[in-house]
Amino acid sequence: MESVNNSNSSIPSFILMGFFGVNVVTDLCFSFPLCLLYLFSFLGNGLILFIIKSDKRLHTPMFLLISMLAVTDLGESLATLPTVLGRLWFDFRNINFYICLTQLFFVHTFALTGSTILMAMAFDRYVAICNPLRYASILHAMLSKIGPVALARGVCFTIPFPIFLNRLHYCDNKKLYHAFCFHPDVMKLACSDPRVTSTYGVFIVISFFLDLLCILFSYLMILRAVLAIATREESIKTFSTCVSHICVVLIFYSPLIGLAGVHRSANDASPFLPVLMGLAYACIPPGLNPLIYSVKTKQIWTAIRRHLCLDTRRTSNGIHDDVLERSS
């Protein structure tokens, strides 16, 4: 099979298949849920950022970490939205090779950044429950460093991807499974030896697993501390502060690990599972995270009601809201 070198600009574009490429009706089946998830991502994360910024009572480490995650979710949505909706609404399939590498860079950067922030949030819950007396001193000292470190890790770990992919030769087959550019998807189109970039991809997958193991270890320590609490009611109340974070961790890592797995083992003749996992990876975490934090976190829900004037029981001096927040 004839191969060409992208460094000489002989590959002008790839073809984004996405949505299984069967027919218009099949593609339109995804239109409403995907558009709804993107809408939830932009409106929900934007609302959370506004609420946390405007309410000084939420200027605590936990909520500032939630705001960092919201920024990451917005970045992930912005990275995938142009090609996903372009493919869905206007059937735009071609994407320039270098634009593809740029999108790939941002998609993986925000994923790694989000994973680092989730790990920091697990540490936040561990310190709050297992070492509450030192919570303020530990977290306030670390908070200003978490965001830059998470972003720097995402950027540094992702930069090799486009560099390695740009050095490969590509075959006549330019069809990508997804409606956005993803490293394993692009790598499979190479005719030259992709062992270097493939090995580096395994290293990135391992780094995600290590993040997940750190989160699991934090919750094992939390569970041990919670089980040592005298009464069952206090144990449940203490552990309930972790429910929203656990839900976010599950919807973040499940499609991510599943997508990495199917790209390592899936048959090229059956793209259904990779495409489905890709859509879940790109759209579900950014779309559902703000809903989870808005509904499951009482302080955020109370603040939203206050700003939207939905809490008709609120007194003029805000005493009722303060009581609600302290009780949560």
N, C-alpha and C positions, 0 to 999 in steps of 0.2 A: 504493500500500500504506500502510495506516495506520501511523503511527509514534507512539511514546510516549517520554516523557522520564523516565529513571531517577531524576533528581534529585527528582522528585515521588513516588517510590516506586511508580510505576505499572508497573514491571517487577519482580515479586517474585522471579523466578527464571529461570535458563537451564536447558536440558535437555542433560545430558552424554550423548552417544551412546556413543562409545568401543566398542572390540571389534566394530566393524562393525554391531552391532545387528541381526544376521540372525536368530539363534535362540539358544536356551539352549546347545545343543551347541557352536555356534561360539564362544560366549563362554567356555565351560568349557575349550576347547582352550588358552586362555591362562592358566588358573588355576594349573596346576602350575608352569610356568616363571616366571611373575610372582611367585608366592608364594616360590619358591626364590630369586629375585633379591633380593626384599625381606629374606628371612631372611639371605642372605649379606651384605647391606648392614649390617644391624643387628649381627649377630654378628661379622662380619669386621672392620668398622670399630671396633666396641667393643673387640674383642680387640687390634687394633693400637694403639689409644689406651692400653689397659691395659699392654701390653708396653712401649711406649715410655716411659710414665710410670714404670713400676716398675724398669726396667733403666737404670741411670745410664750404662752404656756406650753407650746409644743417645741420650743427650742432646747430640746434635750437630746442626748446622744442617740437614743433609739429612733426618734423621729427624723433627726438629721440624716441618719443612715437610710431611712425609708425614702427621704428626698433624693439621696444619691442614687438609689435604685430606680427611682422614677425618672431621673435624668438619663440613666443607662437604657431604660425601656424606651424612652422617646427616641434616643439615638438608634436603637435597634429597629424601631418601626420606620424611622426616616431612611435608614439604609436599605430596607427591602421594599418599601412602598412603591417607588417609581416603576420598578420592573414588574412587581407582582400585579399591581393594578393596571399597568400598561398592557401586560399580557392578557389580563382578564377582561378589560373593557374595550381595548382597541386592537387586540391580537398582535401587539408589537412583540416580535420574537427575536429579532437580531439585536445583539449588543456588541459594541466595539470591545476588542480584546483588552485594551488598557482601562476602559471604563469598567469592564468586568473585574479586573484585578483591583481596581479602586473600591468597588462595592464589596468584594470579597474581604478586603482589608478591614473595612468598617464593620462588616457583619461579625467577623471573628474578634475584632478588638472589643466591641461592646459585649460580646458573649463572655470573654475572659474577664473584662472589667466587672460585669454583673456577678460572675462566680466569686470573685474576690470580695465584693461587697456582701454577698450572702454569707461568706465565711466570717467576715467581720461582724455581721449581725448575729451569727450564732455565738461568737465570743462575747458580744454585748449581753445576750441572754444568760450566758454562763456566769459572767461576773455579777450581773444583777441578782441572780438567784443564789449562787454559791459563795459570793464574797460581797454582799451588799454594802458593807461599811466602807469599802474601798472603791465602790463603783464610780463615784464622781471623779475621784482623783485619777483613776486609771483611764477611764473612757474620755474624759475631757483632755487629757494629755495626748491621747492617740488620735482624737477625732480629726484634727486638722491635717493629719498625715494620711489618713485612710483613703480619701478621695484621690490625691495625687499618686499615691503608691498603686492603687487599683488601676488607674488609667495608664500609668507608666508600665505596669506589668502587661496590660492588654496590648499596648502599642509595641513594646519590645518583643513580646512573644509572637506577634502577628507579622511583623515586618519581613521575616524570612519567607513567608508564604508567597507573596507576589514576586519576590526576587528569584526564588527557586522555579516558580512556574514560568517566569519570563525566559528562563534559560532552556526550557524544554522545546522539542520539536513536536508538532501536532499533526495528526492525520486528517484525511478528508472528512471523517465523521466529526462534525462540530456540534452535535446535539447534546445539550445539557438536560438532565432530568428535571431540574427545578425551574421556578420562575425568578430565581435570583442566583447569583454566583456563589458557589460553595466549594471549598478547597478540594475535598475528595472527588467531587463531580467534575471539576476542571482537570484534575490530575489524571483521571481515567481516559481522557482523550489524547494523552501524549503517546507518541510513537517511540520516542527516545526513553532511555532508562529513567524511571521516576523514583528510584530507590531512596535518593537523598530526601526529596520532599515527602515521600511516603513515611520514611523513618521519623522525620520531624513531626509529621502529622500524628504519629503514634505517641510521640513525646507530649504533644498538646493534649491528646485524649487522656494520657496518664495524669497530666497536671489537673485536669477536671476531676478525675477520680480521687486524687489526693485532696483536693478542696472538699469533695463530698465526704471523704473519710474524716477530715478535720471537723466537719459539721456533725457527723454522726458521733464522733468522740465527745464533742461538746455536749450533745444531748444525752449521752450515756452518763456523763458527770452530772448533768442537770437532773436526770431521772433518779440517780442515787441520792442527790440532795433532797429532791421532792419526796421520795419514799421515806426519808428520815424524819419528815415533819410529823408531828404528833397526830393531828386530826386529819381525817379524810377530806373534809371540806376545805381546809387550808391547803392541802396538797393539790386538789383540783383547781382551786383559785390561783395558786402559784403557777401551775403548769399551763393554765389557760392563757397566760401572757405569751406563750410560745406558739400557740395554734396557728396564727396567721403566718408566721415565718416558716413553719413546717409545711403548710400548704404551698407557699411560694417556692420553697426548695423542691417539692415534689413536681410541680408543673414546670420548673426550670430544667431540672436534670433528666426527667423522664424522656422528653422528646430529644434532648441533646444526646444522651447515651444511646437511645434507640436509633437515631439518625447515623451516629458513628458506627453502630453495629451493622445496620443494613447496607451501608456503603462498603463495608469490609466483606460482606457475605452474599449480598443480593445478586441474583441473576440478571444480566443486562436485558434479557427478554421480558422481564417482569418488573417494570418500573413503578408499579402501583404503590408498594410499601415505601420506597424511598421518597416518592413525591408526597405521599400523605404525611410522613414523618417530617419532611421539610416544611410543609405548610404549618404543622403543629409547632415546630421549632421557631419559625419566624413570627407567628401571629399570636399563639396562645399565651405565652408568658407576659409579653407587654400588654396584652388586652385584659387579662384576668387579674394581674397583680394589683392594680388600683381598686378593683372591685373587692378583692379579698381584704385589703387593708382598710378600705372604707367601711366595710360591714363588720369585720372581726375586731377592729381596734376601736374601742369605745371613745377614746379621746378624740380620734380623728372624726368619727361619726358625730360626736357632740359638737365639735368645731364646725363641721359642715352644716349641721342644722342651725347653728348660731349665725353663720355668715349668710345662709340662704333664708334666714328668718322663718324657719320651719318649727322652731321650738316655741310653741305658744305658751308654754308654762314658764318660760324664762322670766325672771324678775328683772327690774330695772337696774339693779346693781350687780347682776350676774351671780348671785349667791347660789341659785339652784344649779347652775352649770358647774360651779366649783365643787358642790357636793357630789354631783354625778361623777366628775373626774376623779375625786379622791376615792369614791367607792369602787371605781373600776380598777 
